[in-house]
Amino acid sequence: MSGQTLLIKNADVLCTMAPSGHDNPGDMNEIQNGGLFIRDGVIEQVAETSQLPTSADTVLDLTGHIVIPGMVNTHHHLFQNLTRAVPAAQNAPLFGWLQTLYPIWSHIGPEHIYWSTALGLAELALSGCTTSSDHLYLYPNGARLDDALSAASDIGVRFHGTRGSMSIGESKGGLPPDNLTENEPDILAECQRLIEDYHDARPYAMQRIALAPCSPFSVSMDLMRETASMARAYKVGLHTHLAENVEDIDYSLATFGMRPGDYIEAVGWTGDDVWHAHCVQLNDDEINLFARTGTGVAHCPCSNMRLASGIAPVRAMLDSGMKVGLGVDGSASNDSAHMLNEARQSMLLQRVNQGGDAMNAREALHMATAGGASVMNRDDIGILAPGYAADIAAFDRRTIDFAGSDWDPVASLIFCGPVKTNYTIINGKIVVAEGQLTTMDMNKMLTEHKRLSHHLMTA
């Protein structure tokens, strides 16, 4: 067989996330002195190094490293990294935070989308993330989702661009200013164009499209229903914010006369092609609805703490059999995009809520990898096994961060640090090597990003 080959060898531990015999996130294959043999971006063999071929076009000796599947970020707003730590928004809960930032975001254009996406995906790749969703829901001044898709292609991160939308502005009782809303027929036309132009349904696809009205309080019920119909006709995913905080529940009851779970069921937003962000305030009935229908959740612990939204009932979600992945959420509400940090916080937050054994490190790592892949409805990423995409993160354990943790390298990834990756491989291509991004000039990216960030804050 021909094709470009990559051999990864001598990893101290290779944590595959493949279930060993039964479906238990805590019971996975952890191979000492492990490695992988990869051809044309797809894993062919996973084994101890002694059992692998001895040569390849590219050979990486990962002595001293722990290797895991590339992590999957299930919820983000990449444009928001232009407005981190804005003083007036630092201490506000969700609705006040949004009302502070919407006027600033109204000056965004195509360049802002491109460079914020590039920088955000580079930041994620440096944390060991290989696939990211992005929820872009405002399109002023000619900005388009195309700008984000272009940046994702240039960085080399596997990307699910979700076409967000807002149609109910302040004049109709909504939260966003009217100049950041769109007409619903225009939204649907643009959704159709993006699917037809960009969506790749094939295995190992680098870019997919999903449809993502911003939230139940920023679009009409009609748009929610019509978006679901379009998504199913084209077989693409559906994504929105749901039950993020107590105000969300109050709004749903006052406006629709029902809780968020009943609302999304009424508009056709349950199923294995749907994932909702946050879901902090779901009750037991709603958790059971999600578990029964295969509906996924993007858990965003840092953002939920930052905006005082509460603690999502993740332990109950996992115990119900629900699909749960992790999301870093917008960089203006986190204010970081580090997947290992998100996994760590998810574990700690459940312990604060329910006790020291409420979540273990391997469960947190599972949510960040295989769990996220499941939420994004992908069966070709999130696990290191033959036939899966070669999406890999390798962390050097010979650093001060991991000193004294040799007894359990896998758990140390969550308990210690968090650290940046030494190598990130996506689709068999080395995107981060020795801690440095290989696909774009970092200085140029930072310079352009700073210029555009300052433009927004002075406009």
N, C-alpha and C positions, 0 to 999 in steps of 0.2 A: 504493500500500500504506500502511495506517495502522500505528500502533504507536509506542511510545516509542523515540526514536532518540538515539544517542550518537555524536559524532564526536571521534576522537582524532587530532590533527594535529601535524606539525612535530617528531616525535621525532628526535633526532640519529641514532639507530639503532633499527630495529625488528627484533628477532631472532625469527623466527617458529617455529623448530624444525621447520619442514616440510622433509622430505627433498627435495633438488633432483635429481630424476632417478634416483637410486639410493639404496639403503638404507644410508646412511653417516652416523652421528651427527655426524661432523666436517664434513659438507657440507650446510649449511642456508642458507635464505634470510635474508640480512641486508640490510635496506632502509634506505638513507640518506634522511633527511628523510621518514620513513615515517609511516603512520597507518592507522586502521581506521574503518570505518563499521559501526555496530551497531544492530540493531533487535530490540526485545523480548528482550534478553539473548543474542542470537545474532549472530555476526560475519557481515556480508554482503559486505564488501569489505576487502581488505588491499592497500595499494599505496603508492607515493609520494604525498605530500600533494596534489600538483598534480592527481592523477588521481581524487581523492575528491570527493564532494559537498561543497559549501561551507557548508552549514548543517545543523543538527540541533536537537532539543529541548535537548540539553546538548552543549556544545563544550568540550573540554579541549585547551589549547595546551601541548604537552609539549616545547617548545623546551628544549634542555639536558639532556634525559632519554634514558636507554636503556630500551626497553620489551621485555619478554619475556613468554612465557606464564606465568600464575600457577603457582607451584610446587606439587607434590603430595607431601604427607608420608605415607609409606606405613606408618609404625609409631610409635605413641605410647601412653603411659599418662598421660592428662591429670591424673588425680587426684594423681599424684606431685608436682606442683608445690607442693603444700601442705607437702612435707617435703624441701626442698632443703638440701643441705649440712649434714645432720644429723651432729653430730660423731662419734657412734659408728659411722656407716656410711661415713665419708669415705675410709677407707683399706682397705676390705674388698673381696675379690673377690665374684663374683656370689652364691654360696650364703650366705656370711656376711653380705653386704649385705642379702639378703632376710630372713634370720633376725633381723636388727636391726630392720628396718622393719615386718615383719608385725604385731607387737604394737601398734605405733603406728597402723597402718592399720585395725586392728580396731575403732577408734572412729569410723570414717567413717560418715556418714549422707547422706540426700538433699541437704541444703544443701551439704555438702562437694563432692559430685559436680557440682552445678550450677555453683558459683562457680569451682571449679578448672577445669572445662571452659571456662567463659566466659573466664577469664583466659588459659588456655593457647591457645585459638583466637585471642584478640586478639593475643597475643604472636606467633603464627605469621603472622597477617594482616599485622602490622607488619613482618615480614621478607619479605613478598611471596608467602606461601603462600595458596592459594585453595581447596585441597581437602585434608582431613586424614582419615586413619583414626584410630580410637582403640580400643585394646585394653583394655576394662574387664573384669577377671576376678575382682573380689571385691565382694560385695554385702551387707555387714553392716548392721544397724540400719535396714532398710527401704530402703536405697539401691537404685536401679534404673537400667538403661540409659536409661529414659525421661527421667531428670533430665539426662543428658548431651545427649540429642537436643533437649530443650527449650532448653538453653543454646546449642547450635549454631545453632538456628533464630533465636534472639535476636541472636547476633553476626552471622550471615549468611554463615558459611563453609560451603562444600560439605562434607558430612560422611558418612563411612562408619563408623557405629557397629558395633563387633564385639562380639557377646555372648560374653564370656570365661567361663571356669568352672574351678573346682578341686574335685575330689572325693576325692582321696587325701591325707589329713592326716597329722600326725605319728604318730598311733596306728596307721596302716597303713603306716608306713615312708616317708611323703611329707615334703615340706619345710614346707608351710604348717601353722599351728596348726589344729586341728580346727574351731575356731569360725569359720574363714574358708572352710570347704568347704561344698558342697551335695550333696544326694542326686542321683544321675544322672537318675532320672525327672523330678525337679523342674526340672533344668537343661534337659532336652529340651522340656518343656512351655513353659518360659519362652522358649526359642529360637523355638518355633513361634508363640507369641503376638506376639513382637516383629516377626517377619517379616510376619505377617498385619496387624499394626497400623501398621507404619511403612515397610516396604520399598517403594521406588518404582523400578520397573524401566524407566521411560520415559527416553528421551534427555533430557539436561540435568537429571536428577534432582538435587535438593539433598540428599536423605537416602537412604542405602541401608543395609541391614543385612547383616552377614556373621557367620558362626559361628566361634568362636575359643577352643576349649579352651586353657588357659593354656600347657601344654607336655606333652610325653610323660611327664614325671616328676610330673605333678600330676593326671592323669586316667587312667582305665583304657583298655585297647585297645578294649574294647567301646564306650565312649563316643566314641572317635575314629571308629570305624566307623559308629556310628549317627548321629553328627553329619554325617559325609560323605554318608550316605544322605539325610538331611533336607535338607541344602544343595542336593543335586542335584535332589531332588523339587521344591524351590521356586526353583531356579535362582539361588541366592545364593552369595557367595564363602566361602572357607575360609581361616583364618589361624591360625598358632600360632608359638611360638618353636622354633627347631631348631638343633642343632649350634652352640650359642653359645660354648662353651668346651671345654677338654679334659675337665673333669668331666662334661659332657654326654655326650661320647663314651663315657667309662668307664661311666657309668650305663646307657646304652643297651646296651652289650655285656654288662654284668653282669645286667641285668634282662630283656632281650629276646633276648640272644644274637645281636644283629645291630647294625650301624651305623645311624645315623639315616636314611640314604637307603633302606636295605632296609626299615626299620620303616615309614616313611611310605608306601612303595609297598605294603606288606602291608595297611595300613589304608585304602588308597584315597585317599591325600592327595597325589596328583600331578595336574597338569592345568592348563589356562589359567584355571581358576576358583580356583586355590590360590596363596597367597603366604606364604612363611615368613620370619620375622624372623631376622636375624643371619647364620646359616650360615657362621660364621667358620671352622669346622673341616671343611667339606666336602672330600672328596677328588675326584680326577679322575672316578671312576666316578659319583659323586653329581652332579657338575656336568653330566656328559653326560646323566644321567637327567633332570635339570631342563630342560636345553636341548631334549631330545627330546620331552618331554611338555608344554612350554610353561609349566612351573611357575615362578613369580616369586620374587624375593628382595627383602626390604627391608634394605638395607645401612645400618648405624647406626654410622659410624666413631667419633664422639665417645664414645658409650656403650662401644663395644668397647675404646677406649683407657682410659677412666675406670675400668672394671672389670677391666682387664688380661686381656681375653678373647682377644686376638690380633688379627691383621690378616686380614680376609676376602680370599680370592683373587679379587678383583673383576676384575682384568685377564683372568684365565683365564675367568671367568664371561662377560664381555662377548665375548671372542674365540670362545666356544663358541656364541654366539647367544642366550644366556640373557636373560630379562627381569630387569633390575636397576633398582630405584628407591632412593630415599633415605628414611630415617626418622630423626627426632630422638630417638626412644625416650623413655622416661620422664624427666620433669624431675628425678627424684631420682638419675638415673644419667648425666646429661649435663653440667651441670645447667641447660640452656638449650634454647630451642626456636627456633632461628634457621636457616632452611633454607639461606641462602647460606653460612653458616658450615659447615654439614654438607657442602655441595658442595665447599667449599674443602678441608676436612679429608679428604674422600674422595680428592681428587687428591693431596694431600701424602702421605697414608698409602701409596698405591700407589707413589709415588716413593721413599719410604723403603725400601719392600720390594723394589722391582725396578729402580730407576734413574730418572734425571731425565726420561725420555721415556715412562714407564710409563702415564701418563694426562695428557691435555691439558685445558685449561680448558673447551673446548666439550663434551667428553665428560662432564665433571662436571656441567655445566649441563644437558645432555641427560638425565642420570639424574634430575636434580631436577625435570624438567618432563615431557617426552614419555615418558621411561623410567618414571617413577612412574605416569603414566596407564595405560601398558601393563600394569604390575604389578597395578594395581587393576581391570584388565579393562575399561577405559573407552576408547571411541573418539570421545568428544565433548569431551574436554579435553586440555590438555598441548601443544597446537599452536595458533598463531594463523593460521587459515585459514578461508575461507568455510564455513559450516555447523557450525563449532565454537562451543562456549560462549564468551561474552565474559568469560573469566577472565584477568586481565591484571595484571602488576606493572610499575611504572614507578619508576626510580631516578634521582634528580637527580645528574648528574655534576659540577655546578658547586660541588663541596665539596672540602675539604682531602683527603678520603680518595682521590679520583681524580685529584688534581693530578699532571700529568706522565704521564698514561696515554692521551692522545688517539689514540695510534697503533693501539690495539685496544680499543675500549670494551667489546666483548663479553667478552674475556678478563679485562679489568680487574675485572669483577664478581666473578670467582673469585680472582684474584691479590691484589686490594686489599681494604680494608675488614676484616671484612664490615660493611655498612651496612644501615640500615632503609629500607624503601620510602617513596617520597613519595606514591604513589597505589597502592592495591590495589582492583581492580574484580572483583566476583564476580557472575556471571550478569547482567552489565550494570549492576550497582548499585555505587556508590562506597562502599566499606566503610572505606577509609583515604583521607583527603584532606589534603594538605600535612602528612603525617606523623602525623595524628591520627585515632584511631578515631572513626567517625561514628555507630555503631549502639548504643553503650552508654556510660553515664557512667563514665569511667575511675576517677575518685576513689571513687565508690561501690563499684566492683568491687574496687579495691585495699583499701578499708576492710573489706569483707565477707571478702575472702580472708585478710587478716591476722588477723581475729578467729577464723576457722575453723582457720587454721594453728596459732595459739597454743593453741586448744582441743585439737587433736590432741597437741601436744607436752607439754601439762600433764595430759592425761587419764590 
